[in-house]
């Protein structure tokens, strides 16, 4: 950080203009925490004062140890436009000298350009824990709710910076700036998980009937929200997919719906596994096996063992889920006899689940031959599981 600061301070004020513009552009494109670190580095004794009356020079002087220099720099930055100037003002809004802080705050609250608002919010969010910022972020939030700031609010809700984008999106949802179609698209396809869940929850608040669409989302958190929004009297057939979901949290939420109306989910799992055939997708069958292992009992072990029949050669994902479920439900005394033959399984995931089950519940009863099998397998994950015996 010291090297970067010296390079920036060393740029000649009367030198090549493109160099200073490139440095300013680079500062504007870097993560907001870089400005905070430069500010801290510049307060060390002996730091030279930056030259130049452009935004770069003023920004660097706003880091100066001398409060009068910082105040003059803030006064000049207040008359300049652009996101970097706004970021500098946001940083000085937490200054330890009250005149500097008040000037920066007043100048910051007068800005409404979308790029300037976004730059300021990025920095303010990183300063939110500092007592000197007071209620500035709350005041800024109130400004963004007003009509003149709506363009800035929309830009903030699409900002590439994660915290700023979540802040803008939450505020946009609060003031009702999103249509149902936008919410559905964001809940299904947004690249940020928190944004997806915010949009999914608001969409279901507005239209609970969209839960069926959200059950197709790739994000497990969105699918969990969708299952929670289903009515209590939803037909059990509509819950089959959530009950067999690849995510444990979604399966658990679907089971609670059945528990809430007095239906044992284990019965649904048993029926669905019994109906499974050659065309049943492996992921679905694996989810059913995993779900039964989470809510079943020792009486379900024969159902699960049919999925481990070596003559049927179930897909590896199904075998892994079934072994994990048997490891949870089978009586301790029978575990080695049930899962021992699968220690030689060609899929390392299955073998790993076998040895993990042994280590958790039957470590003392595993024969030396099976222990040796785990220790000589070529897969590191299997050897690590066997080593826990």
Beta strands, then each sheet from edge to edge (+ up, - down):
end
